[in-house]
Amino acid sequence: MADTDSLVRVCSRSDVAPGSVKAFAVGDKTLAVYNIDGTFYVTDDECTHAAASLADGMLEGDVIECCMHMGAFHVPTGKVVQPPCEVPLRTYQVVPRDDDVVVDLAHNAAGEPA
């Protein structure tokens, strides 16, 4: 369950078009927000293989491919689906809140403590 101290508004839902990904600075983090068929997901924006923005990559379905070395991740879980990436991507729990994308920085997408 989300602790209100760890909840952060990232953007408006209208800021991220369906089928796209966009990066947003939140405090000292840069987060990638994905709109996949109207469902929003949030991960760290930086690829775990190299210092590249995933928001600059290609979103195909629910997989994001890094623009630098073409490694890829399953957005909902953060799992690696294509090398050279080896380390999973950190995901964040999205908390429904009106027209905003709000994340719980203390929990991953599955609701488990981060």
FENFENUR-V673911 format. One line per field, one symbol per residue. ss: DSSP state (@ for helix, = for strand, . for the rest). psi: psi as a letter, one per 30 degrees, with the letter a starting at -180 (. if undefined). burial: b if it has 16 or more other C-alpha atoms within 10 Angstrom, else e. A space follows every 50 residues. Layout:
ss = ???
psi = ???
burial = ???
//
This chain:
ss = ...@@@======@@@....=======..========..======.=.... ..=@@@.===..===......===.....===........=======..= ====..=.....=.
psi = kkkffgkkkelkeffjlkglkkkkkjbglkkkkkjjhfkklklkfkkfel ikkfffakjjbgkkkkfeggllkjeefgkkfklgkeklkklkkkkkjbgl jkljffklffgkk.
burial = ebeeeebbebbebeebeeebbbbeeeeeebbbbbbbeeebbbbbbbbbbe ebbbbbbbbeebbbbbbeeebbbbbbbbbbbbeebeebbbbbbbbeeeee bbbbbbbbbeeeee
//
